[in-house]
Amino acid sequence: MPKARRRKDSGFQTAITKSVFLYGNPNKEKLAVLKRIQLSFTALVNQDIKILEQEKSVFLQIVKNDKKDSEMRQLEKSMRPVGMNSAFCQNAFDIAVTHLSNRLNNIRQDLLSEGMDVFAKSKVLFAMAVMGKPQKVMISSLRAIGKTFHNECADIVEKMEEREFTYFMTEFFDRYYSKCMEYKLPVLKNISVPLDSRLMKLEESTSTCMPYVITVTDPENKGKRFSIPINSSAHSLHKIKSHGMAGTVMMQIHNGKLQIGWSYKNIRKQPDTKKYIGVDTGIVDAFFTSDGKGIGTMSDVIQFYHEQVEPAFAELSKLRNKKRAIQHYVRHHQLPDDVRRSLIAKIDGLEHMICTASAPHKKKRHYYNMLNHEIKQSISAYIKELTPNTMTVLEKLDIREFRKSRKINGQFSMFARGKLQQRLMETLNWKGYDFMEVAPDFTSQVCPVCNHLDSENRNHKEFLCTCCGYTEDADYVGAVNIKKRATDVEIMRLCEKYKYNHHLLQNSIKIVYADRFKTYRQVASL
């Protein structure tokens, strides 16, 4: 299994993409055609992925996700099935290239995090290394680009002796093929079909009660078109009229209904910020600010999950295990007919109980509702007291890095704490408030007074420095340290330098705090 990818840093987006969905109820004949189109598109994308993976002549273009390259377009034309619409095939080809490019980029970033800086730092150099290009070709190709970054990469390769270059290439290939086994070739299922102006026409309805009608071209039957009335919510219809209908939409069949999605962009001006406020996202306090304010709490939500949702699904799991045990017993033993019939009837009874068990799912839905309500209340309370010139500083949550017990992992799940922070960032961006994320390492363990870093400083909600004796709420200390990190140039540089090596980053931060603590002791002794 491939390792989970760390998410990218989040920051204020000046262009926010939003989606609007329209729905239609096609008759059986049109529904069958739409299903066939979706299945054909999915099969075509998977076919293109397999062909492109073997086509080494365009490997560099795939790594760069350069779909408009002339060589790529020529290859796409040669791959088109006979009798298939050209626009339909182009869209499938573009999606296949994007998925392959993402896979290769994940492999490249993993190699970069493992110390293969030489050939993984640049996409161009990475592609040439995989293609097995000689050292001189790599240098000349990088210098031909003319950019400072590529010239620096060329200098590194040029300084290598032939034996050193061969050694690094051998190690690179070993690691690359190992990563290729982790990141398997993408196999897509029932993906959304992009329909541009060559494949569809979306216009206001004049002959039906629905507000819009979409006319779709069947890509496998040239000239054949059919229309389907579509509707949406009042809010979505207002957005369509405000922004104008997009030139390309995404079509998908979901539960026997036609779903049409299109995106529009809202432009936001990044505000000028004059002050910072650190926010620690937690469970006991949903938000704790560097101003000393605690906002909201997730305790009741998490308690409901552990006391109601988990036991309900545990009972459901027991029924499944019991059914499997009886099935295994019947399958591997010679039993009299009456005993076999009795056990099969028991299996059927257990299956009926599993299928009709509604309590666990009701409790889970209630948990989701509680969580969303608390998130909404907490965010509203925080933003209510926020001024436009304030920069909100958050720690970059990467829950997969936590090594805690099963119960604590449940409390720090991405669905609770992570969703809370993600929703906060989205709301801040939408309402025009600036924000940034900083490295979270040791923000809850370092003393904001003397810079003494010790895991013993924190004990649940209490912070007590083992050196200077400073004591305060642990979440407040975390928020203060998060705020400080936004303007800490030394640590920010370390974060950029060891962006792909978390272990070295943590060691470097420890050294920084050790030096600052030493300076504090020297000043205090005067």
Buried (B, 14 or more C-beta within 10 A) or exposed (E): EEEEEBBEEBEBBEEBEEEBBBBBBBEEEBBEBBBBBBBBBBEBBBBBBEBBBEBEEBBBBBBBBBBEBEEBEEBBEEBBBEEBBEBBBBBBBBBBBBBBBBBBBBBBBBBBBBEBBBBBBBBBBBBBBBBEBEBEEBBEBBBEBEEEEBEEBBEBBBEBEEEEBEEBBEBBBEBBEEBBEEBEEBEBEEBBBBBBEBBBBBEEBEEEEBBBBBEBBBBBEEEEEBBBBBBBEEEBBEBBEEBEBBEBBBBBBEEEEBBBBBEBEBEBEEBEBEEBBBBBBBBBBBBBBBEEBBBBBBBEBBEBBEEBBBEBBEEBEEBEEBBEEBBEEBEEEEEEEEEEEEBEEBBEEBEEEBEEBEEBEEBBEBBEEBBEEBBEBBBEBBBEEBEEEBBBBBBBBBBEEEEEEEEEEBBBBBEBBBBBBBBBBBBBBEEEBBBBBBBBBBBBBBBBBBBBBBEEBBEEEEBBBEBBEBEBBBBBBBBBBBBBBBEBEEBBEBBEEBBBBBEEBBEBBBEBBEEBBEEBBEEEEE
